[in-house]
Amino acid sequence: RDMEAEMKRLRLELKQTMEMYSNACKEALTAKQK
């Protein structure tokens, strides 16, 4: 029962991390183009 909540939390954290990472990559690319 707790395992399911833990998996949901981890998945949400992973999603946020991936979004932050892709945003950082986009910013790095736009910085290179300037």
C-alpha distance matrix in Angstrom:
0.0 3.8 5.4 5.7 7.2 9.1 10.5 11.6 13.2 14.9 16.1 17.6 19.3 20.7 22.1 23.7 25.2 26.6 28.1 29.7 31.0 32.6 34.1 35.6 37.0 38.6 40.2 41.5 43.1 44.7 46.0 47.6 49.4 51.1
3.8 0.0 3.8 5.5 5.3 6.2 8.7 10.1 10.7 12.3 14.3 15.6 16.6 18.4 20.1 21.4 22.6 24.4 26.0 27.2 28.5 30.4 31.9 33.1 34.7 36.5 37.8 39.0 40.8 42.5 43.5 45.2 47.1 48.7
5.4 3.8 0.0 3.8 5.5 5.0 6.2 8.7 9.8 10.4 12.2 14.2 15.2 16.3 18.3 20.0 20.9 22.3 24.3 25.7 26.6 28.4 30.2 31.4 32.7 34.6 36.1 37.1 38.8 40.7 41.8 43.2 45.1 47.0
5.7 5.5 3.8 0.0 3.8 5.4 5.1 6.3 8.7 9.9 10.6 12.4 14.3 15.3 16.6 18.6 20.0 21.1 22.7 24.5 25.6 27.0 28.8 30.3 31.6 33.1 34.8 36.1 37.6 39.3 40.7 42.2 43.9 45.7
7.2 5.3 5.5 3.8 0.0 3.8 5.5 5.1 6.2 8.7 9.9 10.7 12.4 14.3 15.4 16.7 18.4 20.0 21.3 22.8 24.3 25.9 27.2 28.8 30.4 31.9 33.3 34.8 36.4 37.9 39.1 40.9 42.6 44.2
9.1 6.2 5.0 5.4 3.8 0.0 3.8 5.4 5.1 6.1 8.5 9.9 10.6 12.2 14.2 15.4 16.4 18.3 20.0 21.1 22.3 24.3 25.8 26.9 28.5 30.3 31.6 32.8 34.6 36.4 37.3 38.9 40.9 42.6
10.5 8.7 6.2 5.1 5.5 3.8 0.0 3.8 5.4 5.1 6.0 8.5 9.8 10.4 12.2 14.3 15.2 16.3 18.3 19.9 20.8 22.4 24.3 25.6 26.7 28.5 30.2 31.3 32.8 34.7 35.9 37.3 39.2 41.1
11.6 10.1 8.7 6.3 5.1 5.4 3.8 0.0 3.8 5.5 5.1 6.2 8.7 9.9 10.6 12.5 14.3 15.4 16.6 18.5 19.9 21.2 22.7 24.4 25.8 27.2 28.8 30.3 31.7 33.3 34.7 36.4 37.9 39.7
13.2 10.7 9.8 8.7 6.2 5.1 5.4 3.8 0.0 3.8 5.4 5.1 6.2 8.6 9.9 10.7 12.3 14.3 15.5 16.6 18.3 20.1 21.3 22.6 24.4 26.0 27.2 28.7 30.5 31.9 33.0 34.8 36.7 38.2
14.9 12.3 10.4 9.9 8.7 6.1 5.1 5.5 3.8 0.0 3.8 5.4 5.0 6.1 8.6 9.9 10.4 12.2 14.2 15.3 16.2 18.3 19.9 20.9 22.4 24.3 25.7 26.8 28.5 30.4 31.4 32.9 34.9 36.6
16.1 14.3 12.2 10.6 9.9 8.5 6.0 5.1 5.4 3.8 0.0 3.8 5.4 5.1 6.2 8.7 9.8 10.5 12.4 14.3 15.2 16.5 18.4 19.9 21.0 22.6 24.4 25.6 27.0 28.8 30.2 31.6 33.3 35.2
17.6 15.6 14.2 12.4 10.7 9.9 8.5 6.2 5.1 5.4 3.8 0.0 3.8 5.4 5.1 6.3 8.6 9.9 10.7 12.4 14.2 15.5 16.6 18.5 20.1 21.3 22.7 24.4 25.9 27.3 28.7 30.5 32.0 33.7
19.3 16.6 15.2 14.3 12.4 10.6 9.8 8.7 6.2 5.0 5.4 3.8 0.0 3.8 5.4 5.2 6.1 8.6 9.9 10.6 12.2 14.3 15.4 16.5 18.4 20.1 21.1 22.5 24.4 25.9 26.9 28.7 30.6 32.1
20.7 18.4 16.3 15.3 14.3 12.2 10.4 9.9 8.6 6.1 5.1 5.4 3.8 0.0 3.8 5.5 5.0 6.1 8.6 9.9 10.4 12.2 14.2 15.2 16.4 18.3 19.9 20.9 22.5 24.4 25.6 26.9 28.9 30.7
22.1 20.1 18.3 16.6 15.4 14.2 12.2 10.6 9.9 8.6 6.2 5.1 5.4 3.8 0.0 3.8 5.4 5.2 6.2 8.7 9.8 10.6 12.3 14.2 15.4 16.6 18.4 20.0 21.2 22.8 24.3 25.9 27.4 29.3
23.7 21.4 20.0 18.6 16.7 15.4 14.3 12.5 10.7 9.9 8.7 6.3 5.2 5.5 3.8 0.0 3.8 5.5 5.1 6.2 8.5 10.0 10.6 12.3 14.3 15.4 16.5 18.3 20.1 21.3 22.5 24.4 26.1 27.5
25.2 22.6 20.9 20.0 18.4 16.4 15.2 14.3 12.3 10.4 9.8 8.6 6.1 5.0 5.4 3.8 0.0 3.8 5.4 5.1 6.1 8.6 9.9 10.5 12.3 14.3 15.3 16.4 18.4 20.1 20.9 22.6 24.6 26.2
26.6 24.4 22.3 21.1 20.0 18.3 16.3 15.4 14.3 12.2 10.5 9.9 8.6 6.1 5.2 5.5 3.8 0.0 3.8 5.5 5.0 6.1 8.5 9.8 10.5 12.3 14.2 15.2 16.5 18.5 19.8 21.1 22.8 24.9
28.1 26.0 24.3 22.7 21.3 20.0 18.3 16.6 15.5 14.2 12.4 10.7 9.9 8.6 6.2 5.1 5.4 3.8 0.0 3.8 5.4 5.2 6.1 8.6 9.9 10.6 12.3 14.2 15.4 16.6 18.3 20.1 21.4 23.1
29.7 27.2 25.7 24.5 22.8 21.1 19.9 18.5 16.6 15.3 14.3 12.4 10.6 9.9 8.7 6.2 5.1 5.5 3.8 0.0 3.8 5.6 5.1 6.2 8.7 9.9 10.6 12.3 14.3 15.5 16.4 18.4 20.2 21.6
31.0 28.5 26.6 25.6 24.3 22.3 20.8 19.9 18.3 16.2 15.2 14.2 12.2 10.4 9.8 8.5 6.1 5.0 5.4 3.8 0.0 3.8 5.4 5.1 6.3 8.7 9.9 10.5 12.4 14.4 15.3 16.6 18.7 20.5
32.6 30.4 28.4 27.0 25.9 24.3 22.4 21.2 20.1 18.3 16.5 15.5 14.3 12.2 10.6 10.0 8.6 6.1 5.2 5.6 3.8 0.0 3.8 5.4 5.0 6.2 8.7 9.8 10.6 12.5 14.2 15.4 16.8 18.9
34.1 31.9 30.2 28.8 27.2 25.8 24.3 22.7 21.3 19.9 18.4 16.6 15.4 14.2 12.3 10.6 9.9 8.5 6.1 5.1 5.4 3.8 0.0 3.8 5.4 5.1 6.2 8.6 9.9 10.7 12.3 14.3 15.6 17.1
35.6 33.1 31.4 30.3 28.8 26.9 25.6 24.4 22.6 20.9 19.9 18.5 16.5 15.2 14.2 12.3 10.5 9.8 8.6 6.2 5.1 5.4 3.8 0.0 3.8 5.5 5.1 6.1 8.6 10.0 10.4 12.3 14.4 15.8
37.0 34.7 32.7 31.6 30.4 28.5 26.7 25.8 24.4 22.4 21.0 20.1 18.4 16.4 15.4 14.3 12.3 10.5 9.9 8.7 6.3 5.0 5.4 3.8 0.0 3.8 5.4 5.0 6.2 8.7 9.8 10.6 12.6 14.7
38.6 36.5 34.6 33.1 31.9 30.3 28.5 27.2 26.0 24.3 22.6 21.3 20.1 18.3 16.6 15.4 14.3 12.3 10.6 9.9 8.7 6.2 5.1 5.5 3.8 0.0 3.8 5.4 5.1 6.3 8.6 9.9 10.8 12.9
40.2 37.8 36.1 34.8 33.3 31.6 30.2 28.8 27.2 25.7 24.4 22.7 21.1 19.9 18.4 16.5 15.3 14.2 12.3 10.6 9.9 8.7 6.2 5.1 5.4 3.8 0.0 3.8 5.4 5.2 6.1 8.6 10.0 11.0
41.5 39.0 37.1 36.1 34.8 32.8 31.3 30.3 28.7 26.8 25.6 24.4 22.5 20.9 20.0 18.3 16.4 15.2 14.2 12.3 10.5 9.8 8.6 6.1 5.0 5.4 3.8 0.0 3.8 5.6 5.1 6.2 8.8 10.3
43.1 40.8 38.8 37.6 36.4 34.6 32.8 31.7 30.5 28.5 27.0 25.9 24.4 22.5 21.2 20.1 18.4 16.5 15.4 14.3 12.4 10.6 9.9 8.6 6.2 5.1 5.4 3.8 0.0 3.8 5.4 5.1 6.4 9.1
44.7 42.5 40.7 39.3 37.9 36.4 34.7 33.3 31.9 30.4 28.8 27.3 25.9 24.4 22.8 21.3 20.1 18.5 16.6 15.5 14.4 12.5 10.7 10.0 8.7 6.3 5.2 5.6 3.8 0.0 3.8 5.4 5.1 6.6
46.0 43.5 41.8 40.7 39.1 37.3 35.9 34.7 33.0 31.4 30.2 28.7 26.9 25.6 24.3 22.5 20.9 19.8 18.3 16.4 15.3 14.2 12.3 10.4 9.8 8.6 6.1 5.1 5.4 3.8 0.0 3.8 5.5 5.5
47.6 45.2 43.2 42.2 40.9 38.9 37.3 36.4 34.8 32.9 31.6 30.5 28.7 26.9 25.9 24.4 22.6 21.1 20.1 18.4 16.6 15.4 14.3 12.3 10.6 9.9 8.6 6.2 5.1 5.4 3.8 0.0 3.8 5.6
49.4 47.1 45.1 43.9 42.6 40.9 39.2 37.9 36.7 34.9 33.3 32.0 30.6 28.9 27.4 26.1 24.6 22.8 21.4 20.2 18.7 16.8 15.6 14.4 12.6 10.8 10.0 8.8 6.4 5.1 5.5 3.8 0.0 3.8
51.1 48.7 47.0 45.7 44.2 42.6 41.1 39.7 38.2 36.6 35.2 33.7 32.1 30.7 29.3 27.5 26.2 24.9 23.1 21.6 20.5 18.9 17.1 15.8 14.7 12.9 11.0 10.3 9.1 6.6 5.5 5.6 3.8 0.0
